[in-house]
Amino acid sequence: SLEVAPLTLLKPACARLLPQLPSGTQVFLPSLPADPPDAIGRALGLLRREAPGVVPVPHVPARRIGSLAELERRLCAWQRDSGDRVREALVVRGDPHAHHGGSSGGAAAPAAEYENTLELLETGVLQRCGLDAVSLCGHPEGVGPLSTEQARAALAAKLEWAAASDMSARVVTQFCFDAGTTAAYVDALRSDGATAPVSLGVVGPCARSSRVRMAERCGVKPPADADHVEGGAAADDAWPWDYARTLARWQAARGASRGAQALHLYPFGG
């Protein structure tokens, strides 16, 4: 899977790449505070026309939903825009000026109906609007005021809800620039008893300045200085290969069930 901001997806240069994506590729569409209200709907329409084999997964930001009726209208509109192809959503906390892995803006947030994602999930609105799967955020470095352990506990509660509600669930991790931290997070999930598939969030090849900017924007630790070559020049070509090799060794040691099941790519313009 990969994540592409809706307005980026609508650019002609990006649209030309869509036919090259293998059928079945999931494209996650983040809900960004500064985007126009119809941004995801327009992106869903583009995918329907230009890449019918691609599977859209829009984001639902719990803390930016004003009411249950508003959310139902949004989900129904997405089904119309996509040709009834939205079967999974990534449900995120959705703080007013932050998101899971893309750029954010400064638009004022409406009064929130839901304080967290579990409150939204428990309404059953996803099932009523034709969804049968949910992606849930994993945070290797914690998120906001929550430590890594507290964030894992919150995730466990949502996975329990999914199991009780007969909803397919996966964990999609926020990107992290330290492979050891990423691997340790998945190990902890497995030790907690989580059996849900895990998609590891990995930033693809892009400029170090982009990685630093997105780390600051998304509240994760910035890339290490090892990203630089001698003399202080940015080694853009070095990322993400050492990171990927470290994760590959960890995955080989853990195996298919105890490790991760997929990669979730954040292009960041690369």
N, C-alpha and C positions, 0 to 999 in steps of 0.2 A: 504494500500500500504506500501511497505518498500523499502529502498534504500540500494543497495549492490554494492560496487565497483566491476567493471568487473573482475579484476584479483582475487579478493576474491571469487567471484562466481565460478571461474574456478578451485578453489582448490577442491580436492576430498571430503574433509570433508563437505564443503558447498554443493557440488553437491548432496550428499546423502540426504540432507534435502529437496531438491526441490519437490520430490513426495509428501511430507507432506503438502505442501502449498495448501490451498483450491483453487479450480478452480475459475478463475476470479480475483485472487490476482494480483495486479499490482506490478511489480518489476522495480523500477527506476534504471537506469544505468548511474552513473555520468561520465562525460568526464574529466579525470584528466590529468593535463599537463604532468606528467612524464610517463604516460602509453604509450605503443606502439600504433601506429595508428590503429591497427586491434583489439584492446582490446574489444571494444563494439561489433564489428562484431562477434568475437569468443564467447562472452557471449550470443549474440542473437542466435547463432547456437546451443549452449548448451541448452538454454531454449526450442528451437524448438524440440530438440531430447528428452530431459529428462523431460520436464514439459510443454507439449503442452497446458495445461489449464491455464498456467500463462500468464499474459498480459505484454509484455515488454514496457517500456517507457524510451527510451534513452534521455540523455541530449544533447542539442545543445548549445554550448557556443559562443555567438555572437561575442565577441571580440577576439576569437581565430579562426575565419573563414577567410581564406586568400582571397577567391573570391566566387562569386555566383556559378560558375562552380564547384569549389571544393566541396561546400556544396551539390550541386545536385548529384555529384558522390558519396558522402558519404551516402546520404539518399537512393539512388538507391542500393548501396551495402548492406545497412542494410536491405532493403526489400528482397534482394536475400538471405542474411544470415538467416533471420527470417522466410522465406517462406511467404513473403508478409503479415506479421502480425503486422507491426509497423503502428499504426493508431494515435498515440499520442506521442508528445515529450514534454519534459520540456525545454523551451527556457530560457536560463540564460544569464546574462551579460558576465560571463566567464572571469573575470580578469585573466591575465596570471598565477598568483601564488595563486589563490583562487578558491573556488567552493562552490556549494550549498550542504554542508553537508557531505563531505568525506575527505579523505586525499589528499594532493596536493604535487606536486614535484617541482623541480627547473628548468625544461626545459625552454629554451628560447622560447618566443612566436613569431609566424610569424607576419608580418604586417597585421593589421586587416582591413577587408573590411567594417565592421560595428562598429559603436561606441556604439550602445546599441541594446537591443532586439527589440524595435519597428521598427528600420530601417530594420532589418532582416525580421520581420514578414510581413512588407509591400511589400516585393518582391513577395509574393505569392508562394514561393518555397515549403512550406509545403504542400499546396494543390496540387501542380503539382506532388508531389512525393507520393501522396496517403494518406496523413494524413488529418483527419477531426476534430481533437481535439488538444488543446494545454494546457499545464500546465504552470502557471506563478508564479514566486516567490513572496511570501509575506515576508516582513522583519519587525518583531515586534520592533526591535531596530534600524531601519535604516540600511543602507548598504554603506560602503565606505564613500565618502564625503556627501552622502545624509542623511538628517534627516529622522525620521520616517514619518513626514508629506510630505516631498519631495518624498520619496519612494512610499508613497500611491498615490500621484498625478501621478507619472510615471506608476504605476500599473493601475490606472483608465484609462489612455490613451490606454493602451494595451487591457483592457477589452472592451473599446469602439471599438477598431479595430476589435476584435473578433466578437462582435455583428454585426458590419457592414459587416463583411466578411463571416458570416454564419458559423463560426468556434465555436465548443463547447469549453468552457474555464473553467478551475478551478484554484483556488489559492492554492498553496502548500507553507506553511510557513517554513521559516528557523527555526531550533530548538531554543528554548529559555528556560532558566532554571528557570524563574520566571513565575509562572502561572498567576499572576495578570497582568503582562505585555502582556502575550499571549492573555488573555481574552479581555483586553482593546483594543488590536490591532484589533481583530475581531469586537468588538463593534464599533470601529471607521470606519472600512470598511462598516459596515451596515449603519452607520449614513451618510456616503458618498453616499449611494445609491447603493452600490455593492450588487448584488443578486447572483453572481456566487457561486457555491459550494466551500467551504473552507475545505482543509485537513490540520489538525494541525500537524506540525512537532514535534514529541516527541521522545526523546532519550530513548531507552529501558534500561532494567537492564544491567549495566556494571560497571566496576571499576571507582571510582571517578577520578583516574589519567587519564583514557581515556576521561572522560567528560571535565576535565580541559584542556587537550591537544587539544581536538577538538574545544573547545571554543576559545582558542588562535588562532588556525589555521584558523578558519572560521569567526573570528571577532565578536564574541558575548561575552556577559558578562559571566564570569565563574560561576560555581555553588556557592551558598552561603555557608558560614561556617556552616549553620545549617545542612549541609550534614554530619557533623561529630558527633559522639557520645561523651560522657564524656571521658575525658582523651586524646582527640585528635585523636583517631583511626578513620580511614575512615569507615563510616557506609554504605558500598556498598549495603547492603540489604535494606536500607531505600529508595533508589531511584528506580522507580519514583512514589512510591505509594502516598505520600502526595501531590505531584504535580498533579497526576491523579485525586485524590479525589477533589481537589480544582476546577479543570477544569470540573469535573462531576457535581458539585454543580452549577457552572456557566451555563453549558449546560442545566441543568434541568430548570433553571430560564429563560433562553432565548427561549428554544424550538427549534424545528427542523429547522425552517426557519431563525431565527435570530442568531442562534449559528453556530456551525461547522457541517459539514456533514460526516466527516471521520477523521481517524488518519493516519498519515504518519510516519512510524517508521524508526528511525535511529539506527540500532543495535550496531554499534561501537564495534563489536567483542564480545558482550555479549550473 
